[in-house]
Amino acid sequence: MANQLVPSSSFSTTPSWTYDVFLSFGGDTRTNFTDHLYQALVRHGIHTFIAHSELPIGEQISQTLLEAIENSRISVIIFSKNYVSSKWCLDELVHILECRKSKGQMTRPIFYKVHPSDVRHQRNSYGAAFAEHSHKYENDLEKVQRWRTALTEAANLKGATLNEAEYVYF
């Protein structure tokens, strides 16, 4: 009877993943929290994409990152004070959420030294960065709105909130 509820064809299209985890992060966490998280994942045999070690020299950054996102089972977004300053991070975020919808990928936010409501409502450092983005991209406000929508959507996901004193243990 249970087989009638779920068509067998739904299992035949399971995607094969190149990576278990894709880490999306701003430069302000690269040499501390993100690097510790990456090392912990790798130590436990979790194949993790992190741009500064997985990106081949000479590769076009944007296309390689988009493909890594598409080929990862889980995306972990490390929201930090400066995450929102980066156009690259915001474009990654939009693509991560598109893949979450289209491919059923898991998405897990980590709020590192930022409050989820600041991300959700673009306040404090996020508000200041969006004031700059709105000015810089005044001819493409649709892009800015996509970034805002993506931040709100991601901040509404259940995630972990960490402060400076907390570490990653596996």
C-alpha positions as CSV (number, residue, x, y, z in Angstrom):
1,M,0.0,0.0,0.0
2,A,2.8,2.4,0.8
3,N,4.3,1.8,-2.6
4,Q,1.1,3.3,-4.1
5,L,1.6,6.5,-2.3
6,V,5.1,7.2,-3.7
7,P,5.8,6.4,-7.3
8,S,8.9,4.3,-7.8
9,S,10.0,6.7,-10.5
10,S,10.6,9.4,-7.9
11,F,13.6,7.4,-6.6
12,S,15.3,7.0,-10.0
13,T,16.0,10.7,-10.3
14,T,18.1,11.0,-7.2
15,P,20.9,13.4,-8.0
16,S,24.5,12.3,-7.5
17,W,26.5,14.8,-5.5
18,T,30.1,15.7,-6.1
19,Y,30.4,17.3,-2.6
20,D,28.6,16.6,0.6
21,V,28.8,20.2,1.8
22,F,29.3,23.6,0.1
23,L,30.5,26.4,2.5
24,S,29.4,29.9,1.7
25,F,31.2,32.5,3.8
26,G,32.6,36.1,3.9
27,G,36.2,36.8,4.1
28,D,36.0,37.9,7.7
29,T,35.6,34.2,8.8
30,R,37.9,32.5,6.4
31,T,40.9,32.1,8.7
32,N,39.0,31.4,11.9
33,F,35.6,29.9,12.2
34,T,35.1,28.7,8.6
35,D,38.6,27.1,8.5
36,H,37.9,25.3,11.7
37,L,34.6,24.1,10.5
38,Y,36.1,23.0,7.2
39,Q,38.9,21.0,9.0
40,A,36.3,19.3,11.3
41,L,34.2,18.3,8.3
42,V,37.2,16.9,6.4
43,R,38.5,15.1,9.5
44,H,35.2,13.2,9.5
45,G,35.3,12.2,5.9
46,I,32.8,14.8,4.7
47,H,33.7,16.0,1.2
48,T,33.5,19.8,1.5
49,F,33.9,22.5,-1.1
50,I,35.6,25.6,0.2
51,A,36.6,28.1,-2.4
52,H,40.2,28.8,-1.3
53,S,41.2,25.2,-1.3
54,E,39.0,23.5,-3.9
55,L,39.1,26.2,-6.6
56,P,41.7,25.2,-9.2
57,I,44.2,27.9,-10.1
58,G,43.2,29.7,-13.3
59,E,39.5,28.6,-13.1
60,Q,36.8,31.1,-13.6
61,I,35.6,31.8,-10.1
62,S,31.9,32.4,-10.7
63,Q,31.2,29.4,-12.9
64,T,33.1,27.0,-10.7
65,L,31.3,28.2,-7.6
66,L,27.9,27.9,-9.2
67,E,28.7,24.3,-10.3
68,A,30.0,23.4,-6.8
69,I,26.8,24.7,-5.3
70,E,24.7,22.7,-7.8
71,N,26.7,19.6,-7.1
72,S,26.6,19.8,-3.3
73,R,24.1,17.9,-1.1
74,I,24.1,20.5,1.6
75,S,24.9,24.2,1.6
76,V,26.1,25.8,4.8
77,I,25.8,29.6,4.8
78,I,28.0,31.3,7.4
79,F,26.4,34.7,8.0
80,S,28.9,37.0,9.5
81,K,29.2,40.8,9.9
82,N,30.8,41.2,6.5
83,Y,29.0,38.4,4.6
84,V,26.6,40.9,3.1
85,S,29.3,43.3,1.9
86,S,30.3,40.8,-0.8
87,K,28.4,40.7,-4.1
88,W,29.8,37.2,-4.6
89,C,28.4,36.0,-1.3
90,L,25.0,37.4,-2.2
91,D,25.0,35.9,-5.7
92,E,26.0,32.5,-4.1
93,L,23.2,32.8,-1.6
94,V,20.6,33.4,-4.4
95,H,21.9,30.4,-6.3
96,I,22.0,28.2,-3.1
97,L,18.3,29.0,-2.5
98,E,17.4,28.3,-6.2
99,C,19.1,24.9,-5.9
100,R,17.3,24.3,-2.6
101,K,14.0,24.7,-4.4
102,S,14.8,23.0,-7.7
103,K,17.0,20.1,-6.5
104,G,15.8,19.7,-3.0
105,Q,19.2,20.5,-1.5
106,M,19.5,21.0,2.2
107,T,20.5,24.5,3.4
108,R,21.7,25.3,6.9
109,P,22.5,28.8,8.1
110,I,25.0,29.6,10.8
111,F,24.7,33.1,12.3
112,Y,28.3,33.8,13.4
113,K,28.4,36.9,15.6
114,V,25.2,38.3,14.0
115,H,21.6,38.0,15.0
116,P,19.2,36.2,12.6
117,S,16.8,39.2,12.8
118,D,19.6,41.5,11.6
119,V,20.0,39.3,8.6
120,R,16.3,38.8,8.1
121,H,15.5,42.5,8.2
122,Q,18.9,43.8,6.9
123,R,19.7,45.9,10.0
124,N,23.0,47.0,11.6
125,S,25.9,46.0,9.4
126,Y,23.5,44.4,6.9
127,G,21.5,47.6,6.6
128,A,24.6,49.7,6.0
129,A,25.8,47.3,3.3
130,F,22.4,47.4,1.6
131,A,22.5,51.2,1.6
132,E,25.8,50.9,-0.3
133,H,24.5,48.2,-2.6
134,S,21.4,50.2,-3.4
135,H,23.6,53.2,-4.4
136,K,26.2,51.1,-6.3
137,Y,23.5,49.1,-8.2
138,E,21.0,51.8,-8.6
139,N,20.5,50.7,-12.2
140,D,19.8,47.2,-11.2
141,L,17.6,47.4,-8.1
142,E,16.0,44.1,-9.1
143,K,19.3,42.4,-8.2
144,V,19.4,44.2,-4.9
145,Q,15.8,43.1,-4.2
146,R,16.7,39.4,-5.1
147,W,19.5,39.7,-2.5
148,R,17.2,41.1,0.1
149,T,14.6,38.4,-0.5
150,A,17.3,35.7,-0.4
151,L,18.6,37.0,3.0
152,T,15.1,37.0,4.4
153,E,14.4,33.5,3.2
154,A,17.6,32.1,4.5
155,A,17.3,33.8,7.8
156,N,13.9,32.2,8.3
157,L,15.5,28.8,8.1
158,K,16.4,27.0,11.3
159,G,20.0,27.5,12.0
160,A,22.7,27.9,14.6
161,T,23.6,31.1,16.3
162,L,27.2,31.2,17.5
163,N,29.2,33.8,19.3
164,E,33.0,34.2,19.5
165,A,33.4,31.8,22.5
166,E,31.8,28.8,20.7
167,Y,33.8,26.4,18.6
168,V,33.0,23.5,16.2
169,Y,33.4,20.1,17.8
170,F,32.8,16.8,16.0
